[in-house]
Amino acid sequence: MKEKERYHLLDGLRGVTLLSMILYHGMFDLVVLYGVPVRWFFRTPGYVWQQSICWTFILLSGFCWRLGRMPWKRGLVISACGLMITFVTFVFMPSERILFGILTFTGAAMLALVPVERFLRSVPQQAGLLVSVLLFLLTRNVNSGQLGFETFVLGEAPDVFYRGLFTAALGFPGPGFFSGDYFSFIPWIFLYLCGYFLYGLLMERERVKRLLGRRAGFEEWIGKHSLFLYMLHQPVLMLLLECWNRFFR
């Protein structure tokens, strides 16, 4: 995409989200790996913080799908990065291993939309958004064996779905499954589609385009390099925290 066509505010929003994610992961490492007592982190405030990051990240990714020239290429690159994180955590941090993390999901979602994109464009965008929202609300709890959203439970999902690694990738983890960062295809593909259809609704308005075209400062630079910084941030955090633990704690 040419620079003059770039929607800088989207990069800025992505940059702010990435900064929040880095802070969250730093706090997670302090609490889990170094035993710093932070009671609120595993309670409602910490959960809301974590959810605000992943919701924003996934919605933005879906919103920006149509802006890329080769989404299949981007999807393959991000999927490869997700596999790399899985390999590294299995080798060096097996107790915190990551299967089907946020990058694996995002790459899969990008690729999944490629063959159905013509159909999605033909769907009335308001209807597509409404259906996506309803499906996300219905399936938000499928990872824990329920239908419903958070504390609002509609019923139990059939046990037959929860079998193994393949069903875990879809959203139905079997007994004993564990991942330190788990974003299965269901329910998160529906939130991704919410972002996709929001693009179709909002980008028809020139006022929205002008707003998104505004510069966003340092956060914009972070958003433009989000994948590289995401891959780099955890090793840097670990190095800094280990130095703090050895020399200053």
VEXDREN-2710 file (C-alpha; in Angstrom, 1 decimal):
% VEXDREN-2710
k/r/px/py/pz
1/MET/0.0/0.0/0.0
2/LYS/1.2/3.5/-0.8
3/GLU/2.0/5.7/2.1
4/LYS/-0.6/8.3/1.2
5/GLU/-3.3/5.5/1.3
6/ARG/-2.3/4.2/4.7
7/TYR/-4.6/4.6/7.6
8/HIS/-2.2/5.7/10.2
9/LEU/-4.6/5.7/13.2
10/LEU/-5.0/1.9/12.7
11/ASP/-1.3/1.5/13.1
12/GLY/-1.5/3.7/16.2
13/LEU/-4.3/1.6/17.7
14/ARG/-2.3/-1.5/17.0
15/GLY/0.8/0.1/18.6
16/VAL/-1.1/1.0/21.8
17/THR/-2.5/-2.6/22.0
18/LEU/1.0/-4.0/21.6
19/LEU/2.3/-1.8/24.4
20/SER/-0.5/-2.9/26.6
21/MET/0.3/-6.6/25.7
22/ILE/4.0/-6.1/26.5
23/LEU/3.1/-4.6/29.9
24/TYR/0.7/-7.5/30.6
25/HIS/3.3/-10.1/29.7
26/GLY/5.8/-8.4/31.9
27/MET/3.4/-8.5/34.8
28/PHE/2.6/-12.1/34.1
29/ASP/6.3/-13.0/34.2
30/LEU/6.8/-11.1/37.4
31/VAL/3.9/-12.9/39.1
32/VAL/4.2/-16.4/37.7
33/LEU/7.9/-16.9/37.1
34/TYR/9.4/-14.7/39.8
35/GLY/6.7/-15.0/42.4
36/VAL/5.9/-11.3/43.0
37/PRO/2.6/-11.2/44.8
38/VAL/0.1/-9.2/42.8
39/ARG/-3.3/-10.3/44.0
40/TRP/-5.4/-8.4/41.5
41/PHE/-3.6/-9.9/38.5
42/PHE/-5.5/-13.2/38.5
43/ARG/-8.8/-11.5/39.5
44/THR/-11.3/-9.4/37.6
45/PRO/-9.0/-6.4/36.9
46/GLY/-6.3/-8.6/35.4
47/TYR/-8.8/-10.6/33.3
48/VAL/-10.4/-7.5/31.9
49/TRP/-7.0/-6.1/31.0
50/GLN/-6.1/-9.4/29.2
51/GLN/-9.4/-9.5/27.4
52/SER/-9.2/-5.8/26.3
53/ILE/-5.9/-6.7/24.6
54/CYS/-7.0/-9.7/22.7
55/TRP/-10.4/-8.3/21.7
56/THR/-8.8/-5.2/20.3
57/PHE/-6.0/-7.1/18.6
58/ILE/-8.4/-9.6/16.9
59/LEU/-11.0/-6.9/15.9
60/LEU/-8.2/-4.8/14.4
61/SER/-6.8/-7.8/12.5
62/GLY/-10.3/-8.5/11.0
63/PHE/-10.9/-4.9/10.2
64/CYS/-7.5/-4.6/8.4
65/TRP/-7.9/-7.8/6.3
66/ARG/-9.1/-6.0/3.2
67/LEU/-6.3/-3.5/3.4
68/GLY/-3.6/-6.0/2.6
69/ARG/-2.7/-6.9/-1.0
70/MET/-1.8/-10.5/-0.4
71/PRO/-3.6/-11.7/2.8
72/TRP/-2.6/-15.3/2.0
73/LYS/1.1/-14.4/2.2
74/ARG/0.6/-12.4/5.4
75/GLY/-1.3/-15.3/6.9
76/LEU/1.4/-17.8/6.1
77/VAL/4.1/-15.6/7.6
78/ILE/2.1/-15.0/10.8
79/SER/1.3/-18.8/11.0
80/ALA/5.0/-19.6/10.7
81/CYS/5.8/-17.2/13.5
82/GLY/3.1/-18.9/15.6
83/LEU/4.7/-22.3/15.0
84/MET/8.1/-20.9/15.9
85/ILE/6.7/-19.7/19.3
86/THR/5.2/-23.1/19.9
87/PHE/8.5/-24.9/19.1
88/VAL/10.5/-22.5/21.3
89/THR/8.2/-22.8/24.3
90/PHE/8.0/-26.6/24.0
91/VAL/11.8/-26.7/24.1
92/PHE/12.7/-24.0/26.6
93/MET/9.5/-23.5/28.7
94/PRO/7.5/-26.7/28.6
95/SER/5.5/-25.8/31.7
96/GLU/4.3/-22.6/29.9
97/ARG/4.1/-24.1/26.4
98/ILE/2.0/-22.3/23.8
99/LEU/-0.3/-24.3/21.5
100/PHE/-2.7/-22.4/19.2
101/GLY/-1.6/-19.0/20.5
102/ILE/-2.7/-15.6/19.2
103/LEU/-0.4/-15.6/16.2
104/THR/-1.4/-19.1/15.1
105/PHE/-5.1/-18.1/15.3
106/THR/-4.5/-14.8/13.4
107/GLY/-2.6/-16.5/10.6
108/ALA/-5.3/-19.2/10.3
109/ALA/-8.1/-16.6/10.3
110/MET/-6.3/-14.6/7.5
111/LEU/-6.0/-17.8/5.4
112/ALA/-9.5/-19.0/6.1
113/LEU/-11.0/-15.8/4.7
114/VAL/-9.2/-16.0/1.4
115/PRO/-11.4/-18.6/-0.3
116/VAL/-14.7/-17.2/1.0
117/GLU/-13.9/-13.5/0.7
118/ARG/-16.0/-13.0/-2.4
119/PHE/-19.0/-14.5/-0.6
120/LEU/-18.4/-12.3/2.5
121/ARG/-18.3/-9.2/0.4
122/SER/-21.7/-10.2/-1.1
123/VAL/-23.3/-10.5/2.3
124/PRO/-25.1/-7.4/3.6
125/GLN/-22.5/-6.0/6.0
126/GLN/-25.0/-5.2/8.7
127/ALA/-26.4/-8.7/8.6
128/GLY/-22.9/-10.2/8.6
129/LEU/-21.9/-8.1/11.6
130/LEU/-25.1/-9.1/13.5
131/VAL/-24.6/-12.8/12.8
132/SER/-20.9/-12.7/13.8
133/VAL/-21.7/-10.9/17.1
134/LEU/-24.4/-13.5/17.9
135/LEU/-22.2/-16.4/17.1
136/PHE/-19.4/-15.0/19.2
137/LEU/-21.7/-14.5/22.2
138/LEU/-23.1/-18.0/21.7
139/THR/-19.7/-19.8/21.5
140/ARG/-17.5/-17.6/23.8
141/ASN/-17.4/-20.4/26.5
142/VAL/-16.9/-23.4/24.2
143/ASN/-13.3/-23.9/25.4
144/SER/-14.7/-24.7/28.9
145/GLY/-17.5/-27.0/27.5
146/GLN/-20.3/-24.5/27.6
147/LEU/-22.4/-22.4/25.3
148/GLY/-22.8/-18.8/26.3
149/PHE/-20.9/-15.7/27.1
150/GLU/-18.8/-15.4/30.3
151/THR/-21.1/-16.0/33.3
152/PHE/-24.2/-16.2/31.1
153/VAL/-24.4/-19.9/30.3
154/LEU/-27.0/-21.3/27.9
155/GLY/-26.1/-25.0/28.3
156/GLU/-23.4/-27.6/28.0
157/ALA/-21.6/-28.4/24.7
158/PRO/-21.6/-32.1/23.6
159/ASP/-18.7/-34.0/25.2
160/VAL/-18.2/-35.8/21.9
161/PHE/-16.6/-32.7/20.4
162/TYR/-13.8/-32.6/23.0
163/ARG/-11.4/-35.3/21.8
164/GLY/-7.8/-34.4/21.0
165/LEU/-5.4/-31.9/19.4
166/PHE/-7.4/-31.3/16.3
167/THR/-10.6/-30.5/18.2
168/ALA/-8.6/-28.3/20.5
169/ALA/-7.5/-26.2/17.5
170/LEU/-11.2/-25.8/16.6
171/GLY/-12.1/-24.8/20.1
172/PHE/-12.9/-28.1/21.9
173/PRO/-9.9/-29.1/24.0
174/GLY/-9.8/-32.6/25.3
175/PRO/-8.9/-33.8/28.8
176/GLY/-5.4/-32.7/29.8
177/PHE/-5.0/-30.1/27.1
178/PHE/-2.9/-27.1/28.3
179/SER/-1.6/-23.9/26.6
180/GLY/-0.2/-20.8/28.1
181/ASP/-1.8/-18.7/25.4
182/TYR/-4.9/-20.3/23.8
183/PHE/-6.9/-18.8/21.0
184/SER/-8.9/-21.5/19.2
185/PHE/-10.6/-21.0/15.8
186/ILE/-14.0/-21.0/17.6
187/PRO/-15.1/-18.6/19.1
188/TRP/-12.4/-16.1/18.0
189/ILE/-13.1/-16.4/14.3
190/PHE/-16.5/-14.7/14.9
191/LEU/-14.9/-11.7/16.6
192/TYR/-12.4/-11.6/13.7
193/LEU/-15.4/-11.5/11.3
194/CYS/-16.9/-8.7/13.4
195/GLY/-13.9/-6.6/12.5
196/TYR/-14.1/-7.6/8.9
197/PHE/-17.8/-6.5/8.6
198/LEU/-17.1/-3.4/10.6
199/TYR/-14.7/-2.4/7.8
200/GLY/-17.4/-2.8/5.2
201/LEU/-19.8/-0.6/7.2
202/LEU/-17.5/2.1/8.4
203/MET/-15.1/2.6/5.4
204/GLU/-18.0/3.7/3.2
205/ARG/-17.9/7.0/5.1
206/GLU/-15.4/9.6/4.1
207/ARG/-15.4/11.1/7.6
208/VAL/-14.1/7.7/9.0
209/LYS/-11.4/7.6/6.3
210/ARG/-10.2/11.1/7.2
211/LEU/-10.2/10.2/10.9
212/LEU/-8.2/7.0/10.3
213/GLY/-5.8/8.9/8.1
214/ARG/-4.5/11.0/11.0
215/ARG/-0.9/10.5/12.2
216/ALA/-0.5/8.7/15.5
217/GLY/3.0/9.5/16.6
218/PHE/5.3/6.9/18.2
219/GLU/2.5/4.4/18.6
220/GLU/2.1/4.4/14.8
221/TRP/5.7/3.3/14.4
222/ILE/5.1/0.5/16.9
223/GLY/2.0/-0.6/15.0
224/LYS/3.8/-0.7/11.7
225/HIS/6.4/-3.1/13.2
226/SER/4.1/-5.0/15.5
227/LEU/5.0/-8.5/14.3
228/PHE/8.7/-8.0/14.7
229/LEU/8.3/-6.3/18.1
230/TYR/5.9/-9.1/19.2
231/MET/8.4/-11.8/18.4
232/LEU/11.1/-9.8/20.2
233/HIS/9.4/-8.6/23.3
234/GLN/9.3/-11.8/25.4
235/PRO/13.0/-12.6/25.1
236/VAL/13.8/-9.0/26.0
237/LEU/11.4/-9.1/28.9
238/MET/13.0/-12.3/30.2
239/LEU/16.5/-10.8/29.9
240/LEU/15.5/-7.6/31.8
241/LEU/13.6/-9.5/34.5
242/GLU/16.5/-12.0/35.0
243/CYS/18.9/-9.1/35.4
244/TRP/16.6/-7.5/37.9
245/ASN/16.2/-10.8/39.8
246/ARG/19.9/-11.5/40.0
247/PHE/21.3/-8.0/40.7
248/PHE/18.6/-5.8/42.2
249/ARG/16.1/-8.0/44.0
END
